[in-house]
């Protein structure tokens, strides 16, 4: 059964800088979402602060969105049957990669 997951990551970058980093680093983040499996991604910014994405591969589809707020980001994704069993591991990777992406540099 498909499983929805949500990850919220705090940051102190401001909305514009967080969006810029996500825009530039989403490719690396994608691999954490799929656990290294081969998925073809499509993503599109809707407005200034929401990135909608889909990933298709292995006969499965992941659908999600990433919302950028001034002090945090929220990632919501629905994992298909194949990945639902390892949702905790994928959620942990998403959180780790997201924190790395938003670290103050």
C-alpha positions as CSV (number, residue, x, y, z in Angstrom):
1,X,0.0,0.0,0.0
2,X,1.4,3.5,-0.8
3,X,2.7,5.4,2.1
4,X,2.8,9.2,2.6
5,X,5.9,10.6,4.4
6,X,6.6,14.1,5.6
7,X,9.9,15.6,6.6
8,X,10.3,19.1,8.1
9,X,13.8,20.7,8.2
10,X,14.5,23.9,10.0
11,X,17.0,26.4,8.6
12,X,18.0,30.0,9.3
13,X,18.8,31.0,5.7
14,X,15.6,32.9,4.8
15,X,13.2,31.8,2.1
16,X,15.1,33.1,-0.9
17,X,18.5,31.5,0.0
18,X,16.8,28.2,1.0
19,X,15.0,28.1,-2.4
20,X,18.3,28.9,-4.3
21,X,20.1,26.0,-2.5
22,X,17.2,23.6,-3.2
23,X,17.1,24.7,-6.8
24,X,20.9,24.1,-7.2
25,X,21.1,20.9,-5.1
26,X,17.9,19.0,-5.8
27,X,19.7,16.5,-8.0
28,X,21.6,15.1,-5.0
29,X,18.5,15.1,-2.9
30,X,16.6,13.1,-5.5
31,X,18.9,10.1,-5.0
32,X,18.2,10.1,-1.3
33,X,14.5,10.0,-2.0
34,X,14.7,6.9,-4.2
35,X,17.3,5.0,-2.2
36,X,19.7,5.0,-5.1
37,X,17.3,3.2,-7.4
38,X,17.0,4.3,-11.0
39,X,14.0,6.7,-11.2
40,X,13.3,9.4,-13.8
41,X,12.4,12.7,-12.1
42,X,10.4,15.6,-13.3
43,X,10.2,18.7,-11.1
44,X,8.6,22.1,-11.5
45,X,8.5,25.2,-9.3
46,X,4.9,26.4,-8.8
47,X,5.2,30.0,-7.6
48,X,8.2,31.0,-5.6
49,X,8.0,28.5,-2.9
50,X,6.7,25.2,-3.9
51,X,8.6,22.5,-5.9
52,X,6.3,19.7,-7.2
53,X,8.0,16.5,-8.3
54,X,7.3,13.0,-9.7
55,X,9.7,10.1,-10.0
56,X,9.0,7.1,-12.2
57,X,10.8,3.9,-12.3
58,X,10.5,0.1,-11.8
59,X,6.8,0.4,-12.5
60,X,6.4,2.7,-9.5
61,X,5.7,6.4,-9.2
62,X,6.6,8.8,-6.3
63,X,4.6,12.0,-6.2
64,X,5.5,14.8,-3.9
65,X,6.1,18.5,-3.2
66,X,8.6,20.6,-1.3
67,X,7.4,23.8,0.3
68,X,9.9,26.5,1.3
69,X,9.2,28.7,4.3
70,X,11.3,31.4,5.9
71,X,12.6,29.1,8.7
72,X,11.9,25.6,7.5
73,X,11.2,23.4,4.5
74,X,8.5,20.7,4.3
75,X,8.8,17.7,2.0
76,X,5.7,15.6,1.5
77,X,5.9,12.5,-0.7
78,X,3.8,9.4,-1.4
79,X,6.0,6.3,-1.7
80,X,4.7,3.5,-3.8
81,X,4.3,-0.1,-2.6
82,X,7.9,-1.0,-3.6
83,X,9.4,1.7,-1.3
84,X,6.7,1.8,1.4
85,X,8.5,-0.9,3.4
86,X,11.6,1.1,3.7
87,X,9.9,4.4,4.3
88,X,11.8,5.1,7.6
89,X,15.2,4.6,5.9
90,X,14.2,6.9,3.0
91,X,12.8,9.5,5.4
92,X,16.1,9.5,7.3
93,X,18.1,9.9,4.1
94,X,15.8,12.8,3.0
95,X,16.2,14.5,6.3
96,X,20.0,14.0,6.3
97,X,20.5,15.3,2.7
98,X,18.1,18.2,3.3
99,X,20.1,19.3,6.3
100,X,23.3,19.1,4.4
101,X,21.8,21.2,1.6
102,X,20.6,23.8,4.0
103,X,23.6,24.0,6.3
104,X,24.9,27.5,6.9
105,X,28.1,27.9,4.9
